[in-house]
Amino acid sequence: MGYFRGGGFSTKFVTRGGLLYMEEYLKTIQQGPFSPTWESLRQFKCPQWFLDAKFGIWAHWGPQSVPMYGDWYARNIYREGEPQYYYHWRKYGHPSKVGYKDIVQMWKAEKFNPEELIDLYIQAGAKYFVAQAVHHDNFDNWNSRYHRWNAVNMGPKKDIVGMWCKAARERGLPFGVSEHLGASFSWFAPSKGHDTKGPYKGIPYDGNDPAYEDFYHPNRDEYELEKQHGKIVNWYSPNPQWHMKWFLRIKDLIDQYEPDFLYSDGGVPFGEVGLSIVAHLYNTSAKNHGGINQAVYTQKDTNPEVYKIGVLDIERGATEDILSHPWQTDTCVGGWFYNVRAIYKTPQQVIEMLIDIVSKGGNLLLNIPQKPDGTLDDECLYILDEVAKWIKVNGEGIYGTRPWIRYGEGPTKGQGGAFQEKKLEWTQEDFRFTQKDGKIFAFQMKYPGDHRAIIKSLGLSSGIFVKKIKLLGFENELEFEQLENSLVIKLPEKCYSTGYPHCFCIE
């Protein structure tokens, strides 16, 4: 019999033959229509709310925002030679003395106002909201029952997830959480190292201190593997004790907040253990919704037999064409955590991405980076305001739509897959299509210099006969001519380019 500790209590686990025995814990999941098997979970049907929502906002926020120096800070301060290593050493002290355990205590979130932020996100057009619950840094942003390193026990001393949840639910917004914890055991391995040169050569980083092993992990095997190969070898560690800790903490997260959405930063973690969490999420939702699941699980394995259990998530990328199953892009206007060096996407890029993604049947989950005090900077506020003005006019062609027979036409196409997002140079020949209620919505991605839109997909030869056309944001119907191989639309004389795509509603 063994124990792992946190918050002044112990949780028992059973070992047999030196391996963690989890069967008793897996039996504690909520019972319902789903079993923790691939076959059962492939019966997942995506809830209507997610299919209609199209646009969500994500608060990828936690202690790593404190230095305002970018993503993966908790890992890279222990990687000799990295920019964040030098920044940390010069600003806070060498990681053998001042490490990430000290950074988390500096996070105060003193100006965090979730009600104000959720109102802002709703105004910008968000139809669901996702809060980061725990990143790879092994710090829980909620009142965790199984881990003392949490935002209620230290740092802000606030239930960050709970505050987000309350604000979203009070406003009728579906609420989600993201977990990046599965990869933490391997990801944090550099904390076991030391400098190889200079004044601190050979002096162990603070991750070697046994007093903090519950934070930095007993992951020396993963550290040796990374040293040997020069990279993370196991995104998800095979360590069975870690699987159990992950299970208990993520189950606790679901039990406390009953989210409508759960995101894993990778594939489904740890085989049956991960499947049990997905089943627990769906069955918990079904318990609260008359036996029908209304929750969504997203993960990043592109194998269709895997992503059929939920929604495929594509980080910083998209698909090349329409998929037969729902999917989501997750991306950020800048870096994942606040970074003073970041160059943000423009409002135009955000709007163009949203249109392209929705035309292919996807959703856009957009991170707006928060400063450590919980506020947004002026650039983020400007982006949100511009998106809000555009979505107020053009949202009819976004929300509740489905892909048309083709996603678009024109010469400009992005490359499919994760981490492939690039700023595209659109032309007036580029269109993206959606449909709803017998109407086709055509977004012209660049304003035409001759004030005409020529849509080749909607000529008479298509078999579609156009009755009337409106430009969203303008009251009057537009003049048009439907030729054999194209539909020619004349834009209003008083119409002018905002720099953002405009949308035709075609009946």
TORMAR-137024 format. One record per residue (C-alpha): residue in one letter; chain; z, x, y. Coordinates in nm, 2 decimals, always signed. Example, Ala and Ser with C-alpha at 12.3 -4.5 7.8 and 13.67 -1.06 7.14 Angstrom:
<recs>
  aa  ch      zz      xx      yy
   A   A   +0.78   +1.23   -0.45
   S   A   +0.71   +1.37   -0.11
</recs>
This chain:
<recs>
  aa  ch      zz      xx      yy
   M   A   +0.00   +0.00   +0.00
   G   A   -0.08   +0.13   +0.35
   Y   A   -0.07   +0.02   +0.71
   F   A   -0.26   +0.06   +1.04
   R   A   -0.06   +0.00   +1.35
   G   A   -0.12   -0.14   +1.70
   G   A   +0.08   -0.34   +1.96
   G   A   +0.42   -0.30   +1.78
   F   A   +0.33   -0.46   +1.45
   S   A   +0.17   -0.36   +1.12
   T   A   -0.11   -0.51   +0.92
   K   A   -0.11   -0.44   +0.54
   F   A   -0.41   -0.35   +0.35
   V   A   -0.45   -0.28   -0.02
   T   A   -0.61   +0.02   -0.18
   R   A   -0.73   +0.06   -0.53
   G   A   -0.86   +0.38   -0.67
   G   A   -0.85   +0.53   -0.32
   L   A   -1.09   +0.27   -0.18
   L   A   -1.01   -0.01   +0.05
   Y   A   -0.99   -0.34   -0.12
   M   A   -1.09   -0.62   +0.12
   E   A   -1.14   -0.93   -0.10
   E   A   -0.82   -1.10   +0.02
   Y   A   -0.91   -1.05   +0.38
   L   A   -1.27   -1.17   +0.34
   K   A   -1.13   -1.49   +0.19
   T   A   -0.96   -1.57   +0.52
   I   A   -1.29   -1.66   +0.70
   Q   A   -1.34   -2.02   +0.81
   Q   A   -1.49   -2.23   +0.54
   G   A   -1.79   -2.45   +0.62
   P   A   -2.17   -2.48   +0.55
   F   A   -2.23   -2.10   +0.54
   S   A   -2.12   -1.85   +0.28
   P   A   -2.12   -1.47   +0.35
   T   A   -2.45   -1.41   +0.16
   W   A   -2.80   -1.34   +0.28
   E   A   -2.93   -1.65   +0.10
   S   A   -2.68   -1.88   +0.26
   L   A   -2.71   -1.73   +0.61
   R   A   -3.09   -1.75   +0.61
   Q   A   -3.04   -2.13   +0.64
   F   A   -2.95   -2.06   +1.00
   K   A   -3.13   -2.29   +1.25
   C   A   -3.13   -2.17   +1.61
   P   A   -2.94   -2.42   +1.83
   Q   A   -3.14   -2.61   +2.09
   W   A   -2.93   -2.47   +2.38
   F   A   -3.05   -2.12   +2.30
   L   A   -3.41   -2.21   +2.25
   D   A   -3.41   -2.39   +2.59
   A   A   -3.20   -2.14   +2.79
   K   A   -3.45   -1.85   +2.82
   F   A   -3.23   -1.65   +3.06
   G   A   -2.88   -1.51   +3.02
   I   A   -2.67   -1.26   +3.21
   W   A   -2.45   -1.00   +3.05
   A   A   -2.14   -0.82   +3.19
   H   A   -2.17   -0.49   +3.01
   W   A   -1.85   -0.37   +3.17
   G   A   -1.54   -0.18   +3.07
   P   A   -1.35   +0.15   +3.12
   Q   A   -1.66   +0.36   +3.11
   S   A   -1.75   +0.21   +3.45
   V   A   -1.45   +0.40   +3.61
   P   A   -1.63   +0.73   +3.68
   M   A   -1.94   +0.54   +3.79
   Y   A   -2.15   +0.80   +3.61
   G   A   -2.34   +0.61   +3.35
   D   A   -2.35   +0.50   +2.99
   W   A   -2.20   +0.68   +2.68
   Y   A   -1.95   +0.85   +2.92
   A   A   -1.66   +0.84   +2.66
   R   A   -1.88   +1.03   +2.41
   N   A   -2.06   +1.27   +2.64
   I   A   -1.76   +1.41   +2.81
   Y   A   -1.69   +1.58   +2.48
   R   A   -2.04   +1.72   +2.44
   E   A   -2.04   +2.06   +2.60
   G   A   -2.33   +2.10   +2.85
   E   A   -2.40   +1.73   +2.91
   P   A   -2.40   +1.62   +3.28
   Q   A   -2.11   +1.39   +3.22
   Y   A   -1.92   +1.67   +3.06
   Y   A   -1.95   +1.88   +3.38
   Y   A   -1.88   +1.58   +3.60
   H   A   -1.57   +1.49   +3.41
   W   A   -1.43   +1.85   +3.40
   R   A   -1.49   +1.89   +3.78
   K   A   -1.36   +1.55   +3.89
   Y   A   -1.08   +1.47   +3.64
   G   A   -1.00   +1.79   +3.45
   H   A   -1.12   +1.96   +3.13
   P   A   -1.14   +1.72   +2.83
   S   A   -0.88   +1.93   +2.64
   K   A   -0.63   +1.82   +2.91
   V   A   -0.77   +1.50   +3.06
   G   A   -0.98   +1.29   +2.82
   Y   A   -1.11   +0.94   +2.78
   K   A   -0.76   +0.81   +2.69
   D   A   -0.67   +0.89   +3.06
   I   A   -0.98   +0.72   +3.20
   V   A   -0.90   +0.38   +3.04
   Q   A   -0.57   +0.39   +3.23
   M   A   -0.76   +0.42   +3.56
   W   A   -0.96   +0.10   +3.50
   K   A   -0.78   -0.16   +3.71
   A   A   -1.05   -0.43   +3.77
   E   A   -0.85   -0.51   +4.09
   K   A   -1.12   -0.72   +4.26
   F   A   -1.24   -0.89   +3.94
   N   A   -1.33   -1.26   +4.03
   P   A   -1.50   -1.41   +3.72
   E   A   -1.53   -1.76   +3.88
   E   A   -1.72   -1.62   +4.18
   L   A   -1.95   -1.40   +3.96
   I   A   -2.03   -1.68   +3.71
   D   A   -2.12   -1.91   +4.01
   L   A   -2.35   -1.64   +4.13
   Y   A   -2.51   -1.60   +3.79
   I   A   -2.57   -1.97   +3.75
   Q   A   -2.73   -1.98   +4.09
   A   A   -2.96   -1.69   +3.98
   G   A   -3.07   -1.91   +3.69
   A   A   -2.85   -1.79   +3.40
   K   A   -2.82   -2.06   +3.12
   Y   A   -2.57   -1.85   +2.91
   F   A   -2.33   -1.57   +2.98
   V   A   -2.22   -1.28   +2.76
   A   A   -1.91   -1.06   +2.82
   Q   A   -1.88   -0.72   +2.66
   A   A   -1.58   -0.74   +2.43
   V   A   -1.57   -0.38   +2.30
   H   A   -1.80   -0.09   +2.34
   H   A   -1.83   +0.22   +2.12
   D   A   -1.54   +0.36   +2.32
   N   A   -1.29   +0.16   +2.09
   F   A   -1.13   -0.02   +2.38
   D   A   -1.08   -0.40   +2.34
   N   A   -1.14   -0.60   +2.65
   W   A   -0.92   -0.88   +2.52
   N   A   -0.56   -0.94   +2.41
   S   A   -0.63   -0.78   +2.07
   R   A   -0.38   -0.85   +1.79
   Y   A   -0.49   -0.54   +1.59
   H   A   -0.54   -0.26   +1.85
   R   A   -0.30   -0.14   +2.11
   W   A   -0.59   +0.01   +2.31
   N   A   -0.68   -0.31   +2.49
   A   A   -0.71   -0.44   +2.85
   V   A   -0.40   -0.65   +2.84
   N   A   -0.18   -0.37   +2.71
   M   A   -0.31   -0.10   +2.95
   G   A   -0.56   -0.04   +3.22
   P   A   -0.63   -0.37   +3.40
   K   A   -0.35   -0.55   +3.21
   K   A   -0.58   -0.85   +3.21
   D   A   -0.75   -1.05   +2.94
   I   A   -1.10   -0.97   +3.06
   V   A   -1.28   -1.16   +2.79
   G   A   -1.04   -1.46   +2.83
   M   A   -1.10   -1.47   +3.20
   W   A   -1.48   -1.46   +3.16
   C   A   -1.45   -1.73   +2.89
   K   A   -1.24   -1.97   +3.10
   A   A   -1.48   -1.93   +3.40
   A   A   -1.79   -1.99   +3.19
   R   A   -1.66   -2.28   +3.00
   E   A   -1.52   -2.46   +3.31
   R   A   -1.88   -2.45   +3.44
   G   A   -2.04   -2.57   +3.11
   L   A   -2.21   -2.24   +3.05
   P   A   -2.24   -2.12   +2.68
   F   A   -2.02   -1.82   +2.64
   G   A   -2.09   -1.52   +2.43
   V   A   -1.94   -1.18   +2.35
   S   A   -2.09   -0.85   +2.25
   E   A   -1.94   -0.60   +2.00
   H   A   -2.05   -0.24   +1.98
   L   A   -1.74   -0.15   +1.78
   G   A   -1.92   -0.10   +1.44
   A   A   -2.07   +0.24   +1.55
   S   A   -1.75   +0.36   +1.72
   F   A   -1.62   +0.56   +1.43
   S   A   -1.92   +0.80   +1.42
   W   A   -2.00   +0.77   +1.79
   F   A   -1.66   +0.91   +1.90
   A   A   -1.68   +1.21   +1.67
   P   A   -1.74   +1.47   +1.94
   S   A   -1.39   +1.42   +2.07
   K   A   -1.28   +1.63   +1.77
   G   A   -1.47   +1.94   +1.91
   H   A   -1.40   +2.22   +2.15
   D   A   -1.59   +2.44   +2.39
   T   A   -1.78   +2.73   +2.24
   K   A   -1.77   +2.94   +2.56
   G   A   -1.60   +2.97   +2.89
   P   A   -1.24   +2.95   +3.00
   Y   A   -1.15   +2.68   +2.74
   K   A   -1.34   +2.83   +2.45
   G   A   -1.18   +2.72   +2.12
   I   A   -0.92   +2.49   +2.28
   P   A   -0.94   +2.15   +2.10
   Y   A   -1.03   +1.84   +2.30
   D   A   -0.77   +1.57   +2.33
   G   A   -0.93   +1.37   +2.05
   N   A   -0.77   +1.62   +1.81
   D   A   -0.42   +1.51   +1.91
   P   A   -0.26   +1.30   +1.62
   A   A   -0.08   +1.09   +1.88
   Y   A   -0.41   +0.93   +1.98
   E   A   -0.58   +0.91   +1.64
   D   A   -0.57   +0.53   +1.66
   F   A   -0.80   +0.56   +1.96
   Y   A   -1.03   +0.85   +1.88
   H   A   -1.03   +0.77   +1.50
   P   A   -0.97   +0.99   +1.19
   N   A   -1.34   +1.08   +1.20
   R   A   -1.35   +1.45   +1.13
   D   A   -1.60   +1.40   +0.84
   E   A   -1.83   +1.24   +1.09
   Y   A   -1.78   +1.52   +1.34
   E   A   -1.87   +1.78   +1.07
   L   A   -2.19   +1.58   +0.99
   E   A   -2.29   +1.56   +1.35
   K   A   -2.23   +1.94   +1.40
   Q   A   -2.45   +2.01   +1.10
   H   A   -2.74   +1.78   +1.20
   G   A   -2.71   +1.78   +1.58
   K   A   -2.70   +1.41   +1.60
   I   A   -2.52   +1.09   +1.49
   V   A   -2.59   +1.07   +1.11
   N   A   -2.42   +0.74   +1.04
   W   A   -2.46   +0.48   +1.31
   Y   A   -2.23   +0.27   +1.08
   S   A   -1.98   +0.49   +0.90
   P   A   -1.94   +0.43   +0.53
   N   A   -1.56   +0.47   +0.57
   P   A   -1.41   +0.15   +0.41
   Q   A   -1.09   +0.16   +0.61
   W   A   -1.30   +0.15   +0.92
   H   A   -1.49   -0.15   +0.79
   M   A   -1.16   -0.34   +0.75
   K   A   -1.04   -0.26   +1.10
   W   A   -1.37   -0.37   +1.24
   F   A   -1.35   -0.70   +1.04
   L   A   -1.00   -0.78   +1.16
   R   A   -1.07   -0.71   +1.52
   I   A   -1.40   -0.90   +1.54
   K   A   -1.25   -1.19   +1.35
   D   A   -0.96   -1.20   +1.59
   L   A   -1.21   -1.20   +1.88
   I   A   -1.39   -1.50   +1.73
   D   A   -1.06   -1.68   +1.65
   Q   A   -0.93   -1.64   +2.00
   Y   A   -1.24   -1.74   +2.20
   E   A   -1.47   -1.93   +1.95
   P   A   -1.78   -1.79   +2.12
   D   A   -2.12   -1.96   +2.12
   F   A   -2.29   -1.62   +2.08
   L   A   -2.21   -1.29   +1.92
   Y   A   -2.41   -0.97   +1.97
   S   A   -2.39   -0.66   +1.74
   D   A   -2.52   -0.33   +1.87
   G   A   -2.72   -0.25   +1.56
   G   A   -2.80   -0.42   +1.23
   V   A   -2.55   -0.64   +1.05
   P   A   -2.25   -0.40   +1.00
   F   A   -2.11   -0.31   +0.67
   G   A   -2.28   -0.53   +0.42
   E   A   -2.06   -0.82   +0.29
   V   A   -1.80   -0.74   +0.56
   G   A   -2.05   -0.81   +0.84
   L   A   -2.20   -1.11   +0.66
   S   A   -1.84   -1.25   +0.64
   I   A   -1.81   -1.22   +1.02
   V   A   -2.14   -1.40   +1.07
   A   A   -2.04   -1.68   +0.83
   H   A   -1.70   -1.70   +1.01
   L   A   -1.88   -1.74   +1.35
   Y   A   -2.11   -2.01   +1.23
   N   A   -1.84   -2.20   +1.03
   T   A   -1.60   -2.19   +1.33
   S   A   -1.88   -2.34   +1.55
   A   A   -1.96   -2.60   +1.29
   K   A   -1.59   -2.70   +1.27
   N   A   -1.60   -2.77   +1.64
   H   A   -1.94   -2.95   +1.64
   G   A   -1.93   -3.21   +1.38
   G   A   -2.03   -2.98   +1.09
   I   A   -2.34   -2.84   +1.26
   N   A   -2.34   -2.47   +1.38
   Q   A   -2.41   -2.42   +1.75
   A   A   -2.35   -2.05   +1.76
   V   A   -2.60   -1.76   +1.77
   Y   A   -2.57   -1.42   +1.62
   T   A   -2.80   -1.14   +1.73
   Q   A   -2.86   -0.80   +1.57
   K   A   -3.13   -0.54   +1.58
   D   A   -3.27   -0.50   +1.23
   T   A   -3.64   -0.59   +1.25
   N   A   -3.66   -0.68   +0.88
   P   A   -3.75   -1.05   +0.89
   E   A   -3.52   -1.11   +0.58
   V   A   -3.24   -0.98   +0.79
   Y   A   -3.31   -1.14   +1.13
   K   A   -3.36   -1.48   +0.98
   I   A   -2.98   -1.51   +0.96
   G   A   -2.97   -1.53   +1.34
   V   A   -3.18   -1.40   +1.63
   L   A   -3.35   -1.07   +1.65
   D   A   -3.24   -0.86   +1.96
   I   A   -3.48   -0.60   +2.10
   E   A   -3.31   -0.35   +2.33
   R   A   -3.51   -0.25   +2.64
   G   A   -3.83   -0.38   +2.49
   A   A   -4.02   -0.69   +2.38
   T   A   -4.27   -0.81   +2.12
   E   A   -4.64   -0.77   +2.15
   D   A   -4.71   -1.13   +2.06
   I   A   -4.55   -1.46   +1.98
   L   A   -4.30   -1.45   +1.69
   S   A   -4.24   -1.73   +1.45
   H   A   -3.86   -1.68   +1.49
   P   A   -3.65   -1.68   +1.81
   W   A   -3.58   -1.34   +1.96
   Q   A   -3.41   -1.18   +2.26
   T   A   -3.46   -0.88   +2.49
   D   A   -3.15   -0.72   +2.62
   T   A   -3.19   -0.49   +2.91
   C   A   -3.03   -0.39   +3.24
   V   A   -3.14   -0.37   +3.61
   G   A   -3.02   -0.01   +3.59
   G   A   -2.79   +0.17   +3.34
   W   A   -2.56   +0.00   +3.10
   F   A   -2.25   +0.11   +3.28
   Y   A   -2.23   +0.15   +3.66
   N   A   -2.41   +0.47   +3.76
   V   A   -2.44   +0.60   +4.11
   R   A   -2.75   +0.79   +4.00
   A   A   -2.94   +0.48   +3.87
   I   A   -3.27   +0.35   +4.02
   Y   A   -3.27   -0.02   +3.97
   K   A   -3.55   -0.25   +3.87
   T   A   -3.69   -0.45   +4.15
   P   A   -3.66   -0.83   +4.16
   Q   A   -4.03   -0.84   +4.09
   Q   A   -3.99   -0.64   +3.77
   V   A   -3.71   -0.87   +3.65
   I   A   -3.92   -1.18   +3.72
   E   A   -4.23   -1.03   +3.55
   M   A   -4.03   -0.94   +3.25
   L   A   -3.87   -1.28   +3.22
   I   A   -4.22   -1.45   +3.23
   D   A   -4.37   -1.22   +2.97
   I   A   -4.07   -1.25   +2.74
   V   A   -4.06   -1.63   +2.76
   S   A   -4.43   -1.66   +2.70
   K   A   -4.38   -1.50   +2.36
   G   A   -4.09   -1.72   +2.27
   G   A   -3.81   -1.48   +2.37
   N   A   -3.50   -1.49   +2.59
   L   A   -3.40   -1.24   +2.85
   L   A   -3.04   -1.12   +2.85
   L   A   -3.00   -0.91   +3.16
   N   A   -2.70   -0.69   +3.24
   I   A   -2.58   -0.67   +3.60
   P   A   -2.37   -0.35   +3.62
   Q   A   -2.03   -0.40   +3.78
   K   A   -1.83   -0.14   +3.97
   P   A   -1.49   -0.05   +3.82
   D   A   -1.31   -0.29   +4.05
   G   A   -1.52   -0.58   +3.92
   T   A   -1.75   -0.62   +4.22
   L   A   -2.13   -0.59   +4.25
   D   A   -2.31   -0.36   +4.48
   D   A   -2.56   -0.48   +4.75
   E   A   -2.86   -0.40   +4.55
   C   A   -2.75   -0.62   +4.26
   L   A   -2.66   -0.90   +4.49
   Y   A   -3.01   -0.87   +4.64
   I   A   -3.18   -0.88   +4.30
   L   A   -2.98   -1.19   +4.20
   D   A   -3.06   -1.37   +4.53
   E   A   -3.43   -1.30   +4.50
   V   A   -3.44   -1.42   +4.13
   A   A   -3.24   -1.73   +4.24
   K   A   -3.50   -1.82   +4.51
   W   A   -3.79   -1.77   +4.26
   I   A   -3.63   -1.96   +3.97
   K   A   -3.55   -2.25   +4.20
   V   A   -3.93   -2.30   +4.25
   N   A   -4.06   -2.19   +3.92
   G   A   -3.79   -2.27   +3.67
   E   A   -3.98   -2.57   +3.54
   G   A   -4.23   -2.33   +3.37
   I   A   -3.94   -2.13   +3.22
   Y   A   -3.65   -2.35   +3.09
   G   A   -3.70   -2.57   +2.79
   T   A   -4.05   -2.44   +2.73
   R   A   -4.22   -2.31   +2.41
   P   A   -4.50   -2.07   +2.37
   W   A   -4.85   -2.21   +2.40
   I   A   -5.13   -2.13   +2.15
   R   A   -5.15   -1.78   +2.30
   Y   A   -4.90   -1.60   +2.52
   G   A   -5.15   -1.50   +2.78
   E   A   -5.47   -1.34   +2.88
   G   A   -5.59   -1.04   +3.09
   P   A   -5.60   -0.67   +3.05
   T   A   -5.23   -0.58   +3.10
   K   A   -5.01   -0.56   +2.80
   G   A   -4.68   -0.39   +2.72
   Q   A   -4.61   -0.20   +2.41
   G   A   -4.40   -0.38   +2.15
   G   A   -4.07   -0.26   +2.02
   A   A   -3.73   -0.14   +2.14
   F   A   -3.70   +0.11   +2.43
   Q   A   -4.06   +0.05   +2.53
   E   A   -4.01   -0.12   +2.86
   K   A   -4.23   +0.01   +3.14
   K   A   -4.33   -0.11   +3.49
   L   A   -4.66   -0.28   +3.43
   E   A   -4.94   -0.28   +3.69
   W   A   -5.06   -0.64   +3.68
   T   A   -5.40   -0.77   +3.80
   Q   A   -5.51   -1.12   +3.92
   E   A   -5.68   -1.16   +3.58
   D   A   -5.34   -1.15   +3.40
   F   A   -5.18   -1.48   +3.31
   R   A   -4.88   -1.58   +3.09
   F   A   -4.86   -1.93   +2.95
   T   A   -4.58   -2.16   +2.84
   Q   A   -4.58   -2.53   +2.75
   K   A   -4.35   -2.83   +2.78
   D   A   -4.39   -3.21   +2.77
   G   A   -4.77   -3.20   +2.73
   K   A   -4.81   -2.96   +3.02
   I   A   -4.93   -2.61   +3.03
   F   A   -4.77   -2.37   +3.27
   A   A   -4.98   -2.07   +3.37
   F   A   -4.82   -1.78   +3.56
   Q   A   -5.07   -1.57   +3.76
   M   A   -4.90   -1.23   +3.75
   K   A   -5.06   -1.10   +4.08
   Y   A   -5.17   -1.30   +4.38
   P   A   -5.56   -1.31   +4.40
   G   A   -5.72   -1.16   +4.70
   D   A   -5.99   -1.43   +4.70
   H   A   -5.73   -1.71   +4.67
   R   A   -5.87   -1.82   +4.33
   A   A   -5.73   -1.82   +3.98
   I   A   -5.98   -1.80   +3.70
   I   A   -5.83   -1.88   +3.36
   K   A   -6.07   -1.81   +3.07
   S   A   -5.85   -1.97   +2.81
   L   A   -5.88   -2.32   +2.97
   G   A   -6.26   -2.37   +2.99
   L   A   -6.42   -2.68   +2.85
   S   A   -6.50   -2.48   +2.53
   S   A   -6.12   -2.47   +2.46
   G   A   -6.13   -2.84   +2.39
   I   A   -5.86   -2.90   +2.65
   F   A   -5.96   -3.13   +2.94
   V   A   -5.77   -3.07   +3.26
   K   A   -5.67   -3.38   +3.46
   K   A   -5.47   -3.23   +3.75
   I   A   -5.31   -2.91   +3.86
   K   A   -5.01   -2.84   +4.08
   L   A   -4.88   -2.51   +4.22
   L   A   -4.50   -2.51   +4.17
   G   A   -4.34   -2.51   +4.51
   F   A   -4.63   -2.71   +4.67
   E   A   -4.65   -3.09   +4.69
   N   A   -5.03   -3.15   +4.68
   E   A   -5.26   -3.13   +4.38
   L   A   -5.50   -2.84   +4.38
   E   A   -5.88   -2.83   +4.38
   F   A   -6.02   -2.70   +4.06
   E   A   -6.34   -2.68   +3.85
   Q   A   -6.34   -2.67   +3.48
   L   A   -6.64   -2.48   +3.36
   E   A   -6.76   -2.42   +3.00
   N   A   -6.57   -2.09   +2.97
   S   A   -6.31   -2.09   +3.25
   L   A   -6.09   -2.30   +3.47
   V   A   -6.13   -2.21   +3.84
   I   A   -5.84   -2.30   +4.06
   K   A   -5.84   -2.28   +4.44
   L   A   -5.51   -2.19   +4.59
   P   A   -5.39   -2.37   +4.90
   E   A   -5.50   -2.23   +5.23
   K   A   -5.15   -2.20   +5.36
   C   A   -5.03   -2.03   +5.04
   Y   A   -4.93   -1.67   +5.08
   S   A   -4.81   -1.40   +4.84
   T   A   -4.44   -1.35   +4.80
   G   A   -4.51   -1.05   +4.58
   Y   A   -4.38   -1.24   +4.28
   P   A   -4.59   -1.43   +4.02
   H   A   -4.67   -1.80   +4.10
   C   A   -4.70   -2.08   +3.85
   F   A   -4.96   -2.36   +3.79
   C   A   -4.85   -2.68   +3.62
   I   A   -5.16   -2.80   +3.44
   E   A   -5.18   -3.15   +3.29
</recs>
